[in-house]
Amino acid sequence: MNASFWKGKRVLVTGHTGFKGTWLIIWLNKMGAKVIGYSLKEYNNDRFFRDCGIGKKVIDERGGIQDFESLKKVFDKHKPEIVFHLAAQPIVRLSYDEPVKTFQTNIMGTVNVLECIRRSDSARIGVIITSDKCYRNKNLSCGYKEGDELGGVDPYSCSKACSELVVSSYRDAFLKLQSKLVASARAGNVIGGGDWSQDRLIPDCIKALLDNKPILIRNPNATRPWQHVLEPLSGYLMLAEKLWAENKYDDCWNFGPNAESIVPVKQVADMLVKKWTSGSWIDGSVKDHKHEAKLLSLDITKAHDELGWKPRLRLDEAISLTVDWYKNHKKVDSYELSLRQIDEYELIGVNK
């Protein structure tokens, strides 16, 4: 990854007020990019964004990803060269309660972003963030490869599979003919400081620990590919650089962790409690109709061999960074704390 590449680049990030989006725009801002963010006016997981005060450090545009005209005005006004599309309804279990909203946001939101890229005179590169859950999950122990079957039982997973098909269609029907390169990226379960969302393992653990309550674990035996949020973000940034430099790489890519970081939920909880130096967890297994995969992992061979990307952190290192952030975010400015962790992550890349 080349920091000098980003200096002065006009970069649009949809969903910039979310957990992943905030980390991404902090990193882009650090490298000197001209960042334009586009998110809902009100979003229930924007505490990290607000605490960092980054809305004053980037161009902060607001609107729904389903509102094509609003989104197009942002493209027309700011003329982005590179687009990262992260805006989504990101919670599996919530998709059962709000299936229509999930499909509209995740599928038509992707359509709107791609259509704006198609009509834009400035946009050259797009990285569309989907999910590891876009694969039809067969509870296999081997990691899913980019060419494996797409699909999903729950509305969230299905919507992400559909988004992948939308990207493929736009790429082949329109964008290749315009010399615009658009790729999709699939990451694992991301962890890190600043995530305060509902119904996610780490935020649920942190809230319980801060309240001195036992952590209630919904699916302790479910296995997931765990990774620090900076890992996939480094992949997205590297992918965009590669797309800009060469007329290829416009494909789908997995940015998951190494095999040793694909572990059950209960193991992550144990490691987190140990790093926190206090607390405990209890089995709160949920028996309801909301299907969730028991086993999920990604094969990252393609990203390693063709992009030269690989994870930098072991799971214990990812958890240490996460705990450090939550323990210090009230003592240190959240933006400066996050910058410090990005610096640490970049040094790890140099030294490993």
N, C-alpha and C positions, 0 to 999 in steps of 0.2 A: 504494500500500500504506500502511495506516494503523497505525502501531505502537500507538497508544492503544486500537485495537479489541481487541487481543489481551490486554491487561492483565486478569488474573483469569479469562480463559476457560479452561475445562477441555478440554484437547486431548489426545487419544490418538493416538500415533504407533506403528504396528506396524513392526517392522523397525528400531527406533530405534538399534540398535547397529551397523548397517551404515554404509557411507560416506555415502550420501545422508541416511540417517536421523539420523546424528550431526550433520551440518551443520544439518539442519532443527530438531532440538531445541535446539541452541545458539542459533539465531536466535529461536526461540519463547521460550526462557528469557530471552534478552536483552530481549524485549519485554514480559516480565512474565506470560506465560501460565502456567497450572498444567499442567505437562506430565506425562503418563503415558506411559511407554514399555512396549512389549510385544515381546519377542524371545526367541529360543532361549537356553537357559542357556549353551550353548557355541556360538560362531559363529566361523568361521575368518577373518573379516575384521572383527574388532572391535578391532583394535589402536588405531585412531584414537579410538574411544569410550573405551577404557581409558586411553590417554595423556592425554585431556582431563579425566579424572576426573569426567565429567559424571553418572555414575551416582549420585553423592552430591548432585547439584543438582536432580534430577528424581525422580519416582516411577518406580522401576526394577522393573517386573514381568517375570517370565520364564515362558515356555511356548511350545509349538509352535502355529503358526497353523493347523495341521490339527486341533488339540485344541479342539473347539468348547466343551466345558464349562469348560475353563481360561480361554478367551478371554471367555466370558460372565460368569464370576466377576469379571473385571477390569471389564467394563462395569457390572455390578451394584454393585461396590464403589466405583468412582471416578466413575461417572455422567458420562462425557465428553459435551460438547456438540458438539464437532467431531472428526472422525476422519480422519486421513491414513493410508491403507493402503499401506505400502511393502514389507512383508515378502514375500520372493520368493526363488526360486532364479534368480539373475540372469545366469548365464553361458551363452551359446549353446553353446559346445563341450562344456561339462559336461553339457548336456541330452542329448547323444548317449550319454554314459556312464551317466546316471541319468534315463532318460525317465520312469519311473513316479514317482519322487520329484518330478521337475519338474512333471508334470501334477497330482499330488496337492497339492503346495505352492501352485502358482500358480492353479489353478482352484478347488479346494476351499477353499483359504485365502481366496480372494475371496468364495466363497459364505458361509463362516463369518462373515467381517466384516460382510457385508451382512445376514445373518440376525440378528446381534447388534444392528445398527443398527435393524432392523425391530422387534425385541422391546424395545428400549431406550425408557425413558420420557424420557431426557435427550437422546439424540443427535438433532441436527437436521440436521447437515451432514456429508457424506462426500466426500472426494476420493480416488479409487482410482487409484493410479499403475500404468500398464501399461508400454507401450514403443512407440517408433517402429517396432519390428519386428513389431507386430501387423498391419501392412498386408501383403497378398499382394504380395511384391516381384517386380516385372516388369523390374527394372534400367532404369527410365526416368530420364531426366535431370531431368524436372520433379518438384517436390515432391508428396508425397502429401497429399491433403486429407482432412478428417475423415470425409467420406462415401464415400471410396474403399473398395474391396473388402478385407475382412480375410482373413487366412490366413497360413500359414507352412509351410515345408518342414521345418525343424528343430523338435524338440519345444518348445524355449523359445519361439520365435516363435508356434507354434501355440497354446501354452498362454496366451500373452498375447492372441491373437485371441479365444480362448474366454472369457477373463476379461472382455473387452469385451462379449461377448454376454450374459454373466451379469449384468453391471452394467445393461445395457439391459433385460433381463428383470425384474430386481428393481425397477428404477425404475418400469416401466410396470405391473407386476402388483401391487406392494405400496406402494412408498414414496411415490409421488405422492399416493395416497389418504390417506396419513398426514401429508401436508404436510412430508415429509422430502425434502431435496434432495441428490442424489448425482450427482457428475460423475466422468468419467474423464479422465486426463491422460497425454499421450504426449510424451516428451522425446527428445532426441537422445543422442549419446554424450557423457556428462558427464566432465569432467576437473576436477582440483582437488587441493589438498593433503589428505593423510590417507587416500588410497586405497592400500591395500597388497594388494589382491586378486590372485589368480592369473589369468593369461590375459587381461589388459587392457593396452592399449598403454602408458599413462602409468606405471602401477606397474612394468611390465616395463622401461621405459626408465630409470626412477629407480633401480631395483635394479641395473641394469647400470652406470649412471653412478657410483653409490656404490661399486661393486666395481671400478671402472676397467676394465670389460670392454666390448667392442663390443655394441651393442644388436642383438638378433636380431629382425627384423621379419617377421612371418608372412605378411602380405598387403599388401605395400607399395603396391600400386595400388588397393586397395579404397577407395572414397570414402564418407565418413560425415559427418553433421552434428555438428560438434564444438562444445561449449559448456561454459563454466565451470559447476560445480554450482550456484552461487548463482542462475544465470539461470532454470532451470526451477523452483527452489524459490520464487523471487519470484513466478512464475506460479501455483504451487499456492496460495501464501498469498493472492494477489490474488483468485484464483478462489473460495476459501473466504469471503473477505470479501463478494464479490459475491453469492454464494449466500445468505449470511446476511441481506443487506440487501434482496434482491428475490426474488420467487417465480419465478425463471427461472435460466438458465445451467446447469441440470442436464442436461448434454450432454457430448459428447466434445470435447477440446481438444488442439491441438498447441502445445507450447512448445519450439520449436527455435531455432536460431541464424539470423542473416542469411545470405544466399546466399554471401557471401565467406568464410564459415567452413565451408562444405561442400567439403572438400578431401580429397585422397588421404592415406592413412596416412603415406607417405614424406615429405610436406610437413610434417606435424605433427612427425615425428621430426627433420627438418632444423631447424625452428624451435626445438624443445626443446633440441637440442644447442647451437644458437647462443646461446640464453638462458643455458644452463648454463655456457657458455664453454669446454667441453671435451667430448671423447667423439666417437663415431662410430657408425654403424649399418651392418649388413650384411643382405643379402637372405636371409631364412631361409624362403622360400616353402614352405608345407606342401602336399604332394599326398596327400590322403587322402579318405575318403568323407564327411567332415564338411562339408556344404555351408554356405557363408556367402555372403551377398549381396555382389555387387561394387559396387553403386551404391545409395545410400539417402539420401533427403533429405525434409524436411518443408516443407509450405506453412503458414506461420503467419499468413496473412491474417485468418482468423477471430478469433484471439486479439487481434490488433492492432485490428481494426475494432470488435469487440463488447465486449472487455474493456478496451481501452486499454493492453494489455501489449505490450512490445517488448523485444528484447535490448538490454543496455546496453554489452556488451563486444565489442570486436573480438577475433579469434582470438589475435593477438599479445598483447593485454592479458590474456586468459584464461591463456595460457601463462606470462606473466610472474608473475601471481599464484600460479600453481601452482608454478613454480620457486622463488619467494620462500618459499613455505610449506615446501617440502622442504629448502631450504638453512638455514632458521632454526628448524625445529621442535625441535632439540636444544639450541638456545641460549635459546629463549624458551618459556615455558609454552604447551603446545599449545592449551589453551582460550583463553588471552589472545591468542595469535597468530591464531586463527580469528575471535575477536571483532573484532580489528583489521581483518581482511580484510572482514568483514561491514560494518563502519563505512565502509571505503574504497568498497565496492560501493554502499552507500546514497548516499554523496556523489557518486559518478559519476552516479547516477540524477538527482540534483538539478541537477548542472552540465551535463548533456548536453541 
